[in-house]
Amino acid sequence: MIYRSKAPLRIGLAGGGTDVSPYSDTFGGAILNATISLYAYAHIEPIAENGIILQALDRKEEERHEWMNQLPINGHLDLLKGVYNRIQQDYGLPMTNFKLSTYVDVPAGSGLGTSSTLVVAILGAFTEMLKLPLGDYDIAHYAYEIERKDLALAGGKQDQYAATFGGVNFMEFYGDDKVIVNPLRIRQEYLNELENNLLLYFTATSRESATIIKEQQKNVLNKNESSVDAMHHLKEQSKMMKEALLKGRIHEVGEILDYGFQQKRKMANNISNNLIEDIYSAAKKAGATGGKISGAGGGGFMTFYCPGNSRYAVAETLQKFGGEIRPYQFTQHGLTTWTTQ
């Protein structure tokens, strides 16, 4: 038997960064995001040889281990090992020789929640194999604990919940790791227009999000007024975006994104840089009314709202920066698991 899973990546539309502790613990955070048709995949299959094989197929990385309760965390395939270690600790894996393989549709550090989505997908494969009694909230929180606590990787909470639940969601974050996921019932014609006008652009660069996020956390702890105020404005932006989408005021999306772009740059250094500023300026001159940097910032994907038929002019303008437009559709489903022969 082969146990498979896939979990969708996400586009953050508003409120980005307010899901990160200690801001969310102190003030409460709010984010609006939507999952898209780019995925992280995980597969577990039995093998004849003794031991465990771990593979990141997209990165051409592999490790082989004898059977053991805890695999060494050493900076290589740590997400795979972190999930294995936690499942082994909490549930106890049968001593079966297997191969765990993963693949992600976009590069790591691209700002679409790749690491957290991959953890969710791996958890999904183990849940399918062991028939674990875990609901959506359980899996999302489990993924958060593995990544943020077990592996001590800096970051927020939205990605694990987006990947598990799927769809367009307004998420609220509070102290004590309390998260409320509110699925939004947006009319299909509104979603069609948003999907048509929202351009997903990969800058052909990646970044280490943890460095940016750690500075953001430090700014909150040090009560940096400019940074904290920016996060307050971004939380308000998520409410503005929710109202615009639910009421069909899709033409306002660009301005709301632009408002968030201006605020996000104040949260920490290196969220923006000269390349990002040049790309953003060029997109607006070509017809975009606003946009955002995905994830922590510093590189990776950017999204632009292009009203009318301006997406074609914006796409042509962005070609000179050496990146690529990535096609996508919004998805309604989150983590999916299944078993095959």
N, C-alpha and C positions, 0 to 999 in steps of 0.2 A: 504493500500500500504506500502511496505517496500522499502526504498531507500538505495542502497548498493554502496560501492566503494572499490577498492583496488589499492594500489600503491606499486611499487617494491622497495626493498632495493637496495643498490649499492655497488660495489667494487670500491674503488679508486685505480687507477693504477699509477698515477703520478701527481706531483704538489701539493699534499695534504698540506693544511695549507696556501697556497697563496691566498685563497678565503676569508680569515679573515681580517676584518678591524683592524687596519689602514693600514696594508701592501698593500692590494688590492687598497685602495684609493690613496695611495702615489705612488706605483710602478706599479700597475696593476698585477693581478694574472692570472694564467692559470692552469687548471686541466683537466686531462683525466680520465673519469670514465665509468663504464658499469653497467647497471642494471641487476639484477639476479632474479631467480625464488623463492625468499623469499619475503614475502609481509607484509604490514600493511593493516588492513581491518577496515571499519567503516560501521555501519548499523543504520539507523534511522527508527523507527516504532512507530505507534500510540498506545497509551495505554488507558485503560478505566479509571484508577484512575487519580485524578487531580495532575498536576505538571510535573516535569521532573525527569527522572532517568538516571544517568550516570554510565556506567559500563566499566571497563577494565577487560575483561574476562580472559585474560592470567595472570593477576596479582591478580585476585580474589578481586578486589576493587569495591566498589559501593557507590554512594551518591544519596540521594533523596532530591529534592528541590521543594518548592512551585514555581509557576510561578513568575518570576521576570526578569527585564531587564538585570541585571548584576549579575552573580554568583560570590561568594567570591573566590578570589585567595588566597589559604592558604597552598600550597604545596601538595595538594591531588587532583589528576586528573586535574591538572592545564592546561594541553594541551587541554583537552576536553572543559574545561570551557573558556579557552582563545579564542578558535574558536567561541564558542557560543556567547561570549560577543561581539566579533568584528562583527559577522554577525548581531547580534541584533542591534548593534550601527549603522551599515552602511545601512542595508536593512530592519530591522524590521521584526521579525518573527511573523507569525500568532499565536494567542494564542491557540495553539493546544497541548494537552498533548502527550508527546512522550518519548521514551527511546532511548538514544544514546549508542551503544555498540561498543567497539573496541577490536581488537586482533592483536598482532604482532608475526610473526613466530620465532623471536629470542629475547633474553632478552634485556632490556634497557641497555645502556652503553656498547654495544658490538662492536661499531665502524663501523656499516654498515649504519649509518644515520637513526636510528630507530625513534628518536623524530621528526625530520623534516618530515620524510616520513609519520608518523602517522598524523601530522598536515595536510599534503596534502590530505591524505585519508579522514579525517574528513571534510575538506573543500569540497572535492568531493561529499560527501554524502549530505551536505547542498546545494551545487550547483545543484545537481540532484533534490532535493526536491523542491527548490525554482525556478528552471530554471533560474539561474543567468547567465547573458551574460558575462562570463569570459573565456578568451582564456588561452592557456598554460602559456604564460609569466605572465598574470594577476594572475593566481592561484599561481604560484611559488613565485612571489613577495609578494603576499598577505600572504602566509604562512611564508615567511621570516619576514615580518613586525610583524605578530602576535607573533612569537617565540622570535625574537631578540629585538623588541621595546616594544610591549605590555606586554610581560612576562619577559623581560630583561634577557633572557637566552643567555649566551655567546656562540658564535659559528660562523661558516662561512655561505656561500651562496650556496655551490654546492649541498647539499642534497635535498633542495626543488626543484631545477631545474631538477636534475636527476630523482627524483620520479615522477615529472609531465611529463617530455618529454619521458623518457625511452630510451633504446638503448645504443649505445656507442657514447659518446659525448666528444668533445674538447670544454671546456668552458673558456671564458675570463671574467675577473672581473675588473671593473674600479671604479673610484669615482662616487659619486651621485647614488649609487646602480645600476649602469649600468652593465648588464650582457648580453653576447652574447653566445648563444648555437649553436655550429657547429656540427651537426650530421655527423658522419664519415661513409662513404660507404666502409666498409671493406669486402673483398671477403669472402664468406662463408667458404671456406677451411681454410683460415687464422684464422677465428673465431673458427672453429672446433678444430684446433690445439691448440690455446690458451686455450680454455675451457678444452681440454683434459689434458693439462700440468699444469694448474693453480689449485693448491690445496688450498681449503678453510678450515682453521683449527680454531676451537673455543678453546681458552685457558681455558675455564671454569671459567674465571674471568671477572668482569666488572669493570668499573671505572667511576668517575665523570669527564666528559670531560671538564666541565666549568673551573675547577681549572687550568688544563694544558693550555687551550686556553687563559685564562686571563694572565698567565705568558708570553705566546707567544706575546700577544698584548702589554704587558708592555715592553718587550724586544725591540719591534719595536719603541714604543714611546721614550724609553731611548736610541735609536740608538745603541743598543748592536751589535757590528760589526759582531761577530761570528754568532749570530742568524739571522740577516738580510742577511748576505752572504749566509747562508744555504738556506734561502727562495729564494734567487736569483737562486741558483743552482737547487732547486726543480722546479721552474718555467721553467728553461731550460730543466729539465728532462721530463716535460710534452710534450715539442716539440720533444724531442728524441723519446719518446714513440709513439707519433702520426705518425712520419715518419716510425718507425719500423713496426707498424701495417698496415699502408696503403701500404707499399711496400713489405709486406710479409716477413720481416726479423724477424720472430717470435723467432728464436734462440737467438736474442739479448735481449729479454724481461727480462730474468733473470739478466743479467748484469746491465740493466737499473734500475730494481727494487733494486738491491744491492746498486747501486750508490745513489738512493734516501734514502735507509735505513741509510746509513752512514751520509747523510746530515740532515735527520729529527731529529736525536738524538741531534743535536746542537741547535734546535729551542727553547727548554725549558727543564727544569728538569722533571723527571718522565715520559717522553715520552717512555723511555725504562727502564727496571729494570732487576734484576738478572734472573728472570724466563724467560722473553722475550729473553734475550741474550743467555741463555742456550738452549731454543727452537730453536732459529735462527741458532746457531752454530751446533746443532745436525742435523737440516734439511739439512744444507749445506754439512756436512760430509756424509750424506746418499744419496746425489746426486742433491739436489736443487742448482741452480746457483744464486739464489737471492730470496728476499721476501720483505714483508713490514708489518708494523703494520697498521691495519685499523683505520680510524678515527683519533682522537686526540692522540691516543697511551695510554700506561699505562696498557693495558689489552684488553679483547674482542677478536676479530678475527684477525688472521694473514693470509696472503696469501703467497704461495711459488710457484715459477716456477720450474717445475721438467721435464727436457727434456728427450727424449727417453721414456723409461718405468720406470723412476726412481720414479714416484709418489707412486708406491707400496712400495718401500723400505723406502721412506720418511714417508709415512703414518704409517708403522709399527714402525719406530723409534719414532715417536711422541706419540705413545700410552702410553709410560712410564711417560709422563707428566700429564696424567689424563684428557686431553681435548678430543675433538672429531672432526673427519673429517665430514664436512657438505656437502652433495651433492647439486648441483645446476646446472642450465643452464643459459646462457645469455638470456635476454628477449629483444624484439624489441619494446614493448609497455610500455608506462608509465601509468599514472592515468587512470583508467577505472571506469565508473559509469553506473548503470542501476537500473531499477525499477521492482519490482516483487509484486505479490499479497500476 
